[in-house]
Amino acid sequence: MSHNHTTIQQRPWSSIGILLFLGVLFLMIAAVLGGLWLNRSASATDSEDADRAVARAKNLAELQSADTTALTTYGWNDKAKGVVHLPITRAMELVLPSLQASEAKEQP
């Protein structure tokens, strides 16, 4: 009985390493290019950015105006509950004497 053994020629490790390296490199390049393509398609245009900047500037101006009004005028916050707002400088004038009196009590 004769056994015919044939040997399968194996690739050297260096060629497998090169193929593995090239495959990983290809996948990395594809991932980077895909990410750039997705980012490009999802980003706003320059005109949309300009419109948003104008809207943000308008909102900021309105907020600052409302803050200035609340800090410098008298008015009702809740008339039913009797809650008012007054200028911050006047509020400090009203609170300062009571703070000074409490400090004087604490000092021996």
N, CA, C and O of each residue as an XYZ file, in Angstrom:
432
protein
N       0.814     -1.149      0.000
C       0.000      0.000      0.000
C       0.876      1.236      0.000
O       1.733      1.420      0.865
N       0.657      2.013     -0.918
C       1.515      3.173     -1.058
C       0.720      4.428     -0.700
O      -0.387      4.653     -1.189
N       1.296      5.194      0.128
C       0.687      6.476      0.523
C       1.399      7.588     -0.202
O       2.621      7.736     -0.162
N       0.594      8.335     -0.846
C       1.138      9.451     -1.595
C       0.939     10.722     -0.756
O      -0.171     11.249     -0.688
N       1.960     11.193     -0.147
C       1.870     12.408      0.661
C       2.261     13.606     -0.190
O       3.362     13.701     -0.733
N       1.319     14.491     -0.274
C       1.654     15.737     -0.970
C       1.726     16.840      0.072
O       0.912     16.880      0.995
N       2.633     17.676     -0.060
C       2.781     18.781      0.890
C       2.178     20.034      0.284
O       2.353     20.338     -0.895
N       1.486     20.722      1.109
C       0.905     21.992      0.676
C       1.942     23.071      0.960
O       2.469     23.196      2.065
N       2.200     23.820     -0.056
C       3.201     24.852      0.110
C       2.587     25.979      0.945
O       1.547     26.532      0.587
N       3.220     26.301      2.026
C       2.719     27.355      2.895
C       3.383     28.671      2.523
O       4.538     28.742      2.103
N       2.558     29.725      2.711
C       3.110     31.041      2.433
C       4.031     31.444      3.569
O       3.779     31.126      4.731
N       5.062     32.122      3.235
C       5.930     32.605      4.302
C       5.209     33.677      5.123
O       4.343     34.378      4.599
N       5.555     33.808      6.392
C       4.898     34.744      7.287
C       5.015     36.182      6.802
O       4.119     36.986      7.058
N       6.052     36.515      6.136
C       6.242     37.894      5.696
C       5.175     38.297      4.676
O       4.699     39.431      4.718
N       4.794     37.423      3.780
C       3.774     37.779      2.792
C       2.401     37.895      3.454
O       1.605     38.743      3.050
N       2.104     37.076      4.448
C       0.829     37.192      5.179
C       0.806     38.499      5.954
O      -0.223     39.172      6.002
N       1.909     38.858      6.550
C       2.000     40.120      7.293
C       1.783     41.317      6.390
O       1.105     42.270      6.771
N       2.352     41.274      5.201
C       2.188     42.374      4.252
C       0.731     42.492      3.828
O       0.181     43.592      3.777
N       0.108     41.361      3.525
C      -1.305     41.392      3.135
C      -2.184     41.904      4.280
O      -3.116     42.675      4.051
N      -1.889     41.479      5.501
C      -2.648     41.940      6.661
C      -2.465     43.434      6.855
O      -3.431     44.150      7.120
N      -1.233     43.911      6.726
C      -0.949     45.338      6.850
C      -1.694     46.143      5.790
O      -2.296     47.169      6.106
N      -1.661     45.696      4.551
C      -2.358     46.401      3.469
C      -3.870     46.403      3.687
O      -4.539     47.395      3.398
N      -4.408     45.296      4.195
C      -5.842     45.234      4.469
C      -6.259     46.212      5.555
O      -7.262     46.913      5.421
N      -5.483     46.254      6.631
C      -5.780     47.195      7.720
C      -5.626     48.623      7.234
O      -6.452     49.475      7.562
N      -4.599     48.903      6.468
C      -4.384     50.239      5.920
C      -5.561     50.653      5.032
O      -6.037     51.785      5.116
N      -6.023     49.744      4.192
C      -7.164     50.031      3.333
C      -8.413     50.345      4.161
O      -9.146     51.283      3.848
N      -8.655     49.564      5.215
C      -9.824     49.805      6.067
C      -9.728     51.146      6.785
O     -10.728     51.849      6.929
N      -8.536     51.498      7.230
C      -8.364     52.788      7.906
C      -8.609     53.948      6.948
O      -9.264     54.925      7.311
N      -8.097     53.847      5.750
C      -8.312     54.904      4.753
C      -9.790     55.007      4.413
O     -10.321     56.111      4.295
N     -10.459     53.874      4.255
C     -11.887     53.882      3.949
C     -12.677     54.507      5.094
O     -13.627     55.250      4.846
N     -12.307     54.224      6.336
C     -13.011     54.796      7.484
C     -12.820     56.302      7.549
O     -13.774     57.036      7.808
N     -11.603     56.770      7.316
C     -11.340     58.211      7.355
C     -12.094     58.920      6.238
O     -12.732     59.946      6.473
N     -12.024     58.386      5.039
C     -12.732     59.015      3.917
C     -14.242     58.985      4.129
O     -14.931     59.955      3.812
N     -14.755     57.893      4.656
C     -16.185     57.815      4.942
C     -16.599     58.821      5.994
O     -17.646     59.456      5.867
N     -15.790     58.977      7.037
C     -16.093     59.965      8.064
C     -16.066     61.375      7.521
O     -16.926     62.186      7.863
N     -15.097     61.681      6.683
C     -15.044     63.008      6.068
C     -16.246     63.253      5.174
O     -16.791     64.356      5.149
N     -16.654     62.241      4.449
C     -17.810     62.386      3.564
C     -19.083     62.611      4.377
O     -19.894     63.467      4.026
N     -19.268     61.850      5.462
C     -20.452     62.029      6.302
C     -20.446     63.384      6.979
O     -21.493     64.025      7.068
N     -19.311     63.835      7.453
C     -19.213     65.131      8.110
C     -19.507     66.262      7.137
O     -20.150     67.248      7.498
N     -19.042     66.119      5.922
C     -19.275     67.138      4.906
C     -20.751     67.259      4.588
O     -21.264     68.366      4.429
N     -21.431     66.143      4.495
C     -22.836     66.181      4.120
C     -23.724     66.643      5.263
O     -24.834     67.112      5.016
N     -23.269     66.525      6.521
C     -24.089     66.901      7.665
C     -23.834     68.326      8.132
O     -24.600     68.846      8.943
N     -22.778     68.974      7.645
C     -22.450     70.306      8.138
C     -23.346     71.362      7.508
O     -23.862     71.200      6.402
N     -23.509     72.442      8.247
C     -24.343     73.550      7.769
C     -23.563     74.361      6.730
O     -22.332     74.386      6.725
N     -24.293     74.995      5.889
C     -23.655     75.854      4.898
C     -23.283     77.173      5.544
O     -23.698     77.464      6.665
N     -22.508     77.961      4.842
C     -22.086     79.254      5.381
C     -23.277     80.181      5.611
O     -23.288     80.931      6.588
N     -24.275     80.145      4.735
C     -25.426     81.017      4.928
C     -26.245     80.595      6.147
O     -26.796     81.446      6.846
N     -26.329     79.276      6.411
C     -27.032     78.819      7.609
C     -26.280     79.251      8.858
O     -26.901     79.651      9.843
N     -24.958     79.178      8.834
C     -24.158     79.635      9.967
C     -24.353     81.129     10.200
O     -24.473     81.568     11.344
N     -24.385     81.903      9.135
C     -24.581     83.349      9.268
C     -25.963     83.651      9.837
O     -26.105     84.537     10.680
N     -26.982     82.923      9.382
C     -28.338     83.126      9.901
C     -28.410     82.793     11.382
O     -29.062     83.499     12.151
N     -27.743     81.720     11.781
C     -27.723     81.338     13.204
C     -26.995     82.387     14.036
O     -27.416     82.691     15.152
N     -25.915     82.938     13.509
C     -25.166     83.960     14.236
C     -26.025     85.202     14.448
O     -25.985     85.807     15.519
N     -26.791     85.580     13.446
C     -27.682     86.738     13.566
C     -28.763     86.457     14.609
O     -29.061     87.316     15.439
N     -29.341     85.280     14.572
C     -30.381     84.926     15.538
C     -29.819     84.891     16.958
O     -30.474     85.352     17.893
N     -28.618     84.352     17.126
C     -27.991     84.312     18.463
C     -27.707     85.713     18.973
O     -27.928     85.998     20.150
N     -27.219     86.595     18.102
C     -26.932     87.980     18.503
C     -28.219     88.693     18.913
O     -28.227     89.454     19.880
N     -29.305     88.450     18.182
C     -30.600     89.063     18.516
C     -31.104     88.540     19.862
O     -31.571     89.319     20.693
N     -31.013     87.232     20.081
C     -31.446     86.645     21.347
C     -30.632     87.177     22.519
O     -31.180     87.452     23.586
N     -29.323     87.321     22.322
C     -28.462     87.847     23.373
C     -28.824     89.288     23.705
O     -28.885     89.655     24.878
N     -29.063     90.104     22.692
C     -29.443     91.497     22.918
C     -30.768     91.577     23.684
O     -30.907     92.400     24.589
N     -31.733     90.736     23.332
C     -33.017     90.726     24.044
C     -32.837     90.298     25.500
O     -33.444     90.881     26.398
N     -32.017     89.295     25.734
C     -31.764     88.825     27.092
C     -31.075     89.894     27.929
O     -31.448     90.119     29.080
N     -30.077     90.550     27.360
C     -29.378     91.603     28.088
C     -30.303     92.780     28.372
O     -30.207     93.395     29.434
N     -31.184     93.096     27.455
C     -32.150     94.170     27.667
C     -33.107     93.820     28.800
O     -33.402     94.662     29.648
N     -33.593     92.576     28.819
C     -34.496     92.143     29.889
C     -33.771     92.152     31.234
O     -34.359     92.541     32.243
N     -32.515     91.733     31.265
C     -31.742     91.759     32.505
C     -31.552     93.189     33.005
O     -31.716     93.462     34.194
N     -31.210     94.090     32.107
C     -31.021     95.493     32.486
C     -32.314     96.079     33.030
O     -32.302     96.806     34.023
N     -33.415     95.769     32.387
C     -34.709     96.260     32.859
C     -35.022     95.717     34.253
O     -35.468     96.465     35.122
N     -34.795     94.439     34.468
C     -35.090     93.835     35.774
C     -34.187     94.395     36.865
O     -34.605     94.494     38.018
N     -32.965     94.760     36.523
C     -32.017     95.248     37.527
C     -32.114     96.746     37.789
O     -31.515     97.235     38.746
N     -32.845     97.482     36.972
C     -32.849     98.945     37.104
C     -34.228     99.555     37.266
O     -34.337    100.778     37.364
N     -35.284     98.758     37.299
C     -36.637     99.319     37.380
C     -37.425     98.684     38.523
O     -37.057     97.641     39.062
N     -38.523     99.355     38.870
C     -39.480     98.815     39.832
C     -40.583     98.109     39.062
O     -40.913     98.503     37.943
N     -41.150     97.073     39.650
C     -42.262     96.390     38.995
C     -42.716     95.185     39.794
O     -42.117     94.808     40.801
N     -43.795     94.597     39.308
C     -44.358     93.406     39.951
C     -43.789     92.138     39.316
O     -43.761     92.000     38.094
N     -43.343     91.226     40.159
C     -43.012     89.887     39.682
C     -44.262     89.022     39.742
O     -44.559     88.279     38.807
N     -44.999     89.125     40.859
C     -46.259     88.399     41.039
C     -47.144     89.261     41.916
O     -47.008     89.263     43.139
N     -48.057     89.997     41.285
C     -48.899     90.945     42.009
C     -49.806     90.230     42.999
O     -50.039     90.750     44.090
N     -50.323     89.059     42.657
C     -51.221     88.317     43.546
C     -50.507     87.919     44.835
O     -51.122     87.916     45.901
N     -49.251     87.590     44.757
C     -48.489     87.192     45.945
C     -47.779     88.372     46.603
O     -47.207     88.237     47.685
N     -47.819     89.532     45.943
C     -47.163     90.710     46.499
C     -45.659     90.711     46.323
O     -44.950     91.308     47.133
N     -45.150     90.060     45.287
C     -43.716     89.992     45.026
C     -43.346     91.052     43.986
O     -43.885     91.086     42.880
N     -42.405     91.919     44.385
C     -41.988     93.003     43.491
C     -40.515     92.852     43.158
O     -39.786     92.079     43.780
N     -40.103     93.613     42.160
C     -38.666     93.739     41.917
C     -38.337     95.217     41.961
O     -39.161     96.062     41.610
N     -37.121     95.520     42.396
C     -36.681     96.899     42.502
C     -35.245     96.977     42.025
O     -34.568     95.955     41.916
N     -34.776     98.183     41.739
C     -33.403     98.308     41.240
C     -32.404     97.723     42.237
O     -32.562     97.846     43.452
N     -31.401     97.100     41.702
C     -30.424     96.408     42.539
C     -29.715     97.367     43.480
O     -29.395     96.994     44.609
N     -29.465     98.587     43.044
C     -28.800     99.559     43.923
C     -29.682     99.895     45.117
O     -29.187    100.016     46.237
N     -30.986    100.047     44.889
C     -31.918    100.330     45.995
C     -32.022     99.122     46.927
O     -32.104     99.293     48.144
N     -32.019     97.934     46.390
C     -32.082     96.727     47.213
C     -30.859     96.642     48.120
O     -30.981     96.281     49.291
N     -29.690     96.969     47.593
C     -28.488     96.952     48.425
C     -28.566     97.998     49.524
O     -28.131     97.748     50.647
N     -29.116     99.166     49.214
C     -29.274    100.208     50.239
C     -30.192     99.736     51.364
O     -29.964    100.061     52.529
N     -31.223     98.975     51.021
C     -32.162     98.494     52.034
C     -31.576     97.363     52.878
O     -31.883     97.270     54.066
N     -30.753     96.517     52.304
C     -30.228     95.352     52.993
C     -28.962     95.680     53.788
O     -28.698     95.055     54.815
N     -28.192     96.640     53.326
C     -26.903     96.948     53.949
C     -27.010     97.251     55.452
O     -26.212     96.703     56.211
N     -27.935     98.080     55.925
C     -28.000     98.334     57.371
C     -28.245     97.071     58.208
O     -27.656     96.916     59.278
N     -29.100     96.179     57.733
C     -29.344     94.958     58.513
C     -28.108     94.047     58.511
O     -27.853     93.359     59.499
N     -27.356     94.034     57.441
C     -26.118     93.238     57.408
C     -25.076     93.827     58.356
O     -24.387     93.098     59.069
N     -24.973     95.132     58.354
C     -24.007     95.773     59.253
C     -24.397     95.546     60.714
O     -23.528     95.349     61.563
N     -25.693     95.570     61.009
C     -26.151     95.341     62.381
C     -25.860     93.909     62.814
O     -25.455     93.685     63.955
N     -26.057     92.941     61.933
C     -25.776     91.549     62.293
C     -24.287     91.311     62.461
O     -23.891     90.484     63.282
N     -23.447     92.013     61.704
C     -22.000     91.901     61.866
C     -21.568     92.476     63.217
O     -20.687     91.928     63.880
N     -22.198     93.586     63.618
C     -21.850     94.214     64.889
C     -22.226     93.299     66.055
O     -21.513     93.272     67.058
N     -23.320     92.554     65.951
C     -23.740     91.638     67.002
C     -22.784     90.451     67.135
O     -22.554     89.957     68.239
N     -22.229     89.996     66.013
C     -21.344     88.841     66.010
C     -19.987     89.159     66.589
O     -19.338     88.268     67.138
N     -19.525     90.410     66.488
C     -18.201     90.776     66.984
C     -18.288     90.994     68.491
O     -19.201     91.671     68.965
N     -17.330     90.414     69.266
C     -17.371     90.572     70.731
C     -16.926     91.933     71.203
O     -16.914     92.195     72.406
